[in-house]
């Protein structure tokens, strides 16, 4: 029977969105709810499987992993982009890779939850309410403040539109900034340096990868306003985590709202868990019932199309 591994289903919800009974006669499906200990562990546990259904950018699908999974024929990921997959190695093995659609609005919505949470000190005030305290902080208003966007793609554009509703000024920078898009949205194009120095809130919406790795380090934190907040719902490696912890712990900036990390799940003893002015979430950006329904439904559609020799939603580069 065709063997299918569902990886990184941390919440064990695959079976809530897919009728396993309907598939039981066709496939032998195993759900992996915990991350692998290391790559050797992944190879050992996955060596018998014909297809991997993966949540994007959790388990790294490396050249070495692909080389050692001799039965592997298909890799099916959530989303149409997954930098954790070695596409060249898969091509050499003639392994088909396909993806799914994804709603981008949940990430922009969560970005605003973090911005509002930081502006009005949600973390401190919620904790204090459970301890019996009342009104211990003073928040700031968003109207008239400057929002700096690193990235003005699909998510960044949505964030910009909402900022305008709040009466914020918006500036943006990226290495491939679309000036026409800036004009259309009423966003001021900026250099990276000016954005860092002038923004009250900085929100990151560029793709991961080497281009933007360590885009924000102590060098950038030192240039920010002491009252500034940084929000990252994009990729953990874009903000240097060690430097972020220093900047927060020494009040170089006012705070950070973080949903993505260098290593996920974030280790229990990670220092970010203990920094008072960090509002941290466990990578909830795309984690909605609507998105999971799209992901898992289309993964099964892709799997069946691949097996029938009529693959759909292929990812080729």
C-alpha positions as CSV (number, residue, x, y, z in Angstrom):
1,X,0.0,0.0,0.0
2,X,1.2,3.6,-0.8
3,X,2.8,5.0,2.3
4,X,2.1,8.7,3.3
5,X,3.8,10.6,6.1
6,X,2.2,13.8,7.4
7,X,4.9,15.8,9.1
8,X,4.9,18.3,11.9
9,X,1.2,18.2,12.8
10,X,2.0,19.7,16.1
11,X,-1.7,20.2,17.0
12,X,-2.7,16.8,15.7
13,X,-5.4,18.4,13.5
14,X,-4.8,16.7,10.2
15,X,-7.6,14.2,11.0
16,X,-10.0,17.1,11.7
17,X,-9.7,18.3,8.1
18,X,-9.3,15.0,6.3
19,X,-11.6,12.0,6.4
20,X,-9.1,9.3,7.2
21,X,-11.7,6.6,6.8
22,X,-12.2,7.4,3.1
23,X,-8.5,7.1,2.6
24,X,-7.8,4.0,4.6
25,X,-8.2,1.6,1.7
26,X,-5.9,3.6,-0.5
27,X,-3.0,4.7,1.7
28,X,-1.2,3.9,4.8
29,X,-1.0,7.2,6.6
30,X,1.1,8.1,9.6
31,X,0.9,11.4,11.3
32,X,4.0,12.8,13.0
33,X,3.0,15.3,15.7
34,X,6.4,15.9,17.1
35,X,9.5,17.3,15.4
36,X,12.3,14.9,14.7
37,X,15.3,14.8,17.0
38,X,17.7,15.4,14.1
39,X,18.1,14.5,10.5
40,X,19.2,11.0,11.2
41,X,16.1,10.4,13.2
42,X,14.0,11.8,10.3
43,X,15.8,9.5,7.8
44,X,15.2,6.5,10.0
45,X,11.5,7.2,10.6
46,X,10.7,8.2,7.0
47,X,12.7,5.7,5.0
48,X,9.7,3.6,4.0
49,X,7.4,6.4,2.9
50,X,6.4,7.2,-0.7
51,X,5.1,10.7,-0.1
52,X,5.6,13.4,2.5
53,X,2.9,15.9,3.3
54,X,4.7,18.8,5.0
55,X,3.9,22.1,6.7
56,X,6.1,24.6,5.1
57,X,9.4,25.4,6.7
58,X,9.2,23.2,9.7
59,X,11.2,20.0,8.9
60,X,14.0,20.8,6.5
61,X,13.9,18.6,3.4
62,X,17.6,18.6,2.7
63,X,19.7,17.1,0.0
64,X,20.9,14.4,2.4
65,X,17.4,13.6,3.6
66,X,16.2,13.3,0.0
67,X,19.1,11.1,-0.9
68,X,18.4,8.7,1.9
69,X,14.7,8.3,1.4
70,X,14.9,5.7,-1.4
71,X,11.1,5.2,-1.7
72,X,10.2,8.9,-1.9
73,X,8.2,10.0,-4.9
74,X,6.2,13.0,-3.9
75,X,6.7,16.0,-1.6
76,X,3.6,18.0,-1.0
77,X,3.8,21.3,1.0
78,X,1.5,23.9,2.3
79,X,1.9,27.1,0.3
80,X,3.5,27.4,-3.1
81,X,6.9,28.4,-1.8
82,X,9.0,26.4,0.7
83,X,12.6,27.4,1.2
84,X,13.1,24.4,3.5
85,X,13.0,22.0,0.5
86,X,16.2,21.4,-1.6
87,X,14.5,21.7,-5.0
88,X,17.6,20.8,-7.0
89,X,18.1,17.6,-5.0
90,X,14.5,16.6,-5.5
91,X,14.7,17.3,-9.2
92,X,17.7,15.0,-9.6
93,X,15.7,12.2,-8.0
94,X,12.7,13.1,-10.2
95,X,10.6,13.6,-7.1
96,X,7.5,15.7,-7.8
97,X,6.9,18.7,-5.5
98,X,3.5,20.4,-5.3
99,X,2.0,23.0,-3.1
100,X,-1.3,24.5,-2.0
101,X,-3.0,27.9,-2.0
102,X,-2.7,29.9,1.2
103,X,-4.7,32.8,2.7
104,X,-2.4,35.7,3.5
105,X,-4.9,37.8,5.5
106,X,-4.3,35.8,8.8
107,X,-0.7,37.0,8.9
108,X,-1.6,40.6,8.4
109,X,-4.4,40.3,11.0
110,X,-1.9,38.8,13.5
111,X,0.6,41.6,12.8
112,X,-2.0,44.1,14.0
113,X,-2.8,42.0,17.1
114,X,0.9,42.3,18.0
115,X,1.1,46.0,17.1
116,X,-2.0,46.8,19.3
117,X,-0.7,44.5,22.0
118,X,2.6,46.3,22.2
119,X,1.0,49.8,22.0
120,X,-1.4,49.1,24.9
121,X,0.9,46.8,27.0
122,X,-1.4,43.8,26.7
123,X,1.2,41.3,28.1
124,X,1.8,43.3,31.3
125,X,-1.8,44.3,31.9
126,X,-3.3,40.8,31.3
127,X,-0.7,39.3,33.6
128,X,-1.5,41.9,36.2
129,X,-5.3,41.5,36.0
130,X,-4.8,37.8,37.1
131,X,-2.7,39.1,40.0
132,X,-5.3,41.5,41.1
133,X,-3.6,44.8,39.9
134,X,-5.4,47.6,38.0
135,X,-4.0,50.0,35.3
136,X,-0.3,49.7,35.8
137,X,0.9,51.0,32.5
138,X,0.3,53.9,30.0
139,X,-0.1,53.0,26.4
140,X,0.4,55.0,23.2
141,X,-1.9,55.9,20.4
142,X,-1.3,54.8,16.8
143,X,-2.8,57.8,15.1
144,X,0.0,60.0,13.8
145,X,2.7,57.4,14.5
146,X,5.1,56.2,11.7
147,X,4.9,52.6,10.7
148,X,7.9,51.3,8.8
149,X,7.4,48.3,6.6
150,X,10.3,46.1,5.6
151,X,8.6,44.6,2.6
152,X,5.6,45.8,0.7
153,X,4.4,42.5,-0.9
154,X,1.0,40.9,-0.4
155,X,1.1,40.9,3.4
156,X,2.9,44.2,3.7
157,X,0.4,45.9,1.5
158,X,-2.5,44.6,3.6
159,X,-0.7,45.9,6.8
160,X,-0.2,49.3,5.1
161,X,-3.9,49.6,4.2
162,X,-4.9,49.0,7.8
163,X,-2.3,51.5,9.1
164,X,-3.9,54.2,7.0
165,X,-7.3,53.4,8.7
166,X,-5.6,54.0,12.0
167,X,-4.3,57.4,10.8
168,X,-0.7,56.3,10.7
169,X,2.0,57.5,8.3
170,X,3.6,54.6,6.4
171,X,7.0,54.2,4.9
172,X,8.5,51.2,3.3
173,X,11.8,49.7,2.2
174,X,13.0,46.5,0.6
175,X,15.7,45.6,-1.9
176,X,13.1,45.3,-4.7
177,X,10.6,47.9,-3.6
178,X,7.8,48.6,-6.1
179,X,7.5,52.4,-6.4
180,X,4.2,52.1,-8.2
181,X,2.8,50.0,-5.4
182,X,4.0,52.7,-2.9
183,X,2.1,55.4,-4.9
184,X,-1.0,53.3,-5.1
185,X,-1.1,52.7,-1.3
186,X,0.1,56.2,-0.3
187,X,3.3,54.8,1.2
188,X,6.5,56.8,1.4
189,X,9.4,54.9,-0.2
190,X,12.5,55.0,2.0
191,X,16.0,53.9,2.5
192,X,16.6,51.2,5.1
193,X,18.5,53.7,7.3
194,X,15.8,56.3,7.3
195,X,13.1,53.8,8.0
196,X,15.1,52.4,10.9
197,X,15.7,55.8,12.4
198,X,12.3,57.4,12.0
199,X,9.7,54.6,12.6
200,X,7.7,54.2,15.8
201,X,6.8,50.6,14.7
202,X,8.8,48.5,12.3
203,X,7.0,45.5,10.8
204,X,8.8,42.8,8.7
205,X,7.2,41.3,5.6
206,X,10.0,40.1,3.4
207,X,10.7,36.5,2.4
208,X,13.3,34.5,4.3
209,X,16.5,33.2,2.8
210,X,20.1,34.6,2.6
211,X,19.1,38.0,1.2
212,X,17.5,39.2,4.4
213,X,19.2,37.1,6.9
214,X,20.3,39.3,9.9
215,X,18.7,42.3,8.3
216,X,18.1,43.6,11.8
217,X,21.1,43.4,14.2
218,X,22.4,45.6,17.0
219,X,23.6,48.1,14.4
220,X,20.0,48.7,13.4
221,X,18.6,48.5,17.0
222,X,21.0,51.2,18.1
223,X,19.6,53.5,15.4
224,X,16.0,53.0,16.4
225,X,14.0,55.3,18.7
226,X,14.1,54.2,22.3
227,X,10.3,54.2,22.1
228,X,10.2,52.0,19.0
229,X,8.7,48.6,18.6
230,X,9.7,45.9,16.2
231,X,7.2,43.2,14.9
232,X,8.3,40.1,13.0
233,X,5.7,37.7,11.5
234,X,7.8,36.8,8.6
235,X,10.9,34.6,9.3
236,X,13.0,34.3,12.5
237,X,16.4,34.6,10.8
238,X,15.6,38.1,9.5
239,X,16.1,39.5,13.0
240,X,19.2,38.4,14.8
241,X,17.8,36.8,17.9
242,X,20.8,37.3,20.2
243,X,20.9,41.0,19.3
244,X,17.2,41.3,19.8
245,X,17.5,39.9,23.3
246,X,20.3,42.3,24.1
247,X,18.3,45.3,22.7
248,X,15.1,44.3,24.7
249,X,17.0,43.5,27.9
250,X,18.9,46.8,27.9
251,X,15.9,48.9,26.8
252,X,17.6,50.0,23.6
253,X,14.1,49.7,22.1
254,X,10.7,49.7,23.8
255,X,9.5,46.2,22.8
256,X,9.0,43.5,20.2
257,X,6.2,41.4,18.9
258,X,7.5,38.1,17.6
259,X,5.7,35.2,16.0
260,X,8.7,33.5,14.2
261,X,12.0,32.1,15.4
262,X,15.4,30.7,14.2
263,X,14.4,27.4,15.8
264,X,10.9,26.2,16.0
265,X,9.3,25.1,18.2
266,X,11.0,27.7,20.4
267,X,13.0,25.7,23.1
268,X,11.6,25.8,26.6
269,X,14.5,27.6,28.1
270,X,15.0,30.1,25.3
271,X,15.8,33.6,26.7
272,X,13.0,35.3,24.6
273,X,10.5,33.5,26.8
274,X,11.8,35.5,29.8
275,X,12.2,39.0,28.4
276,X,9.5,41.2,29.9
277,X,9.1,43.6,26.9
278,X,8.8,40.8,24.3
279,X,5.2,39.8,23.2
280,X,5.8,36.4,21.8
281,X,3.5,33.9,20.0
282,X,4.1,30.3,18.8
283,X,4.1,31.0,15.0
284,X,0.3,31.6,14.7
285,X,0.5,33.7,11.5
286,X,-1.0,31.2,9.1
287,X,-2.6,28.9,11.7
288,X,-6.3,29.3,11.1
289,X,-9.1,26.8,10.5
290,X,-9.6,28.3,7.0
291,X,-5.9,27.9,6.0
292,X,-5.6,24.4,7.5
293,X,-8.7,23.4,5.5
294,X,-7.1,24.6,2.3
295,X,-3.7,23.0,3.1
296,X,-4.9,19.5,4.0
297,X,-7.7,19.3,1.4
298,X,-5.4,20.4,-1.4
299,X,-2.6,18.2,-0.2
300,X,-4.8,15.1,-0.7
301,X,-6.0,16.4,-4.1
302,X,-2.3,16.9,-5.1
303,X,-1.4,13.4,-3.8
304,X,-4.1,11.7,-5.8
305,X,-3.3,13.8,-8.9
306,X,0.3,12.8,-8.7
307,X,-0.5,9.1,-8.3
308,X,-2.8,9.3,-11.3
309,X,0.1,10.8,-13.4
310,X,-1.7,14.1,-13.7
311,X,0.1,16.3,-11.1
312,X,-1.3,19.7,-10.2
313,X,0.0,22.8,-8.4
314,X,3.6,21.8,-9.2
315,X,6.5,23.8,-7.7
316,X,9.4,23.8,-10.1
317,X,11.8,26.5,-8.8
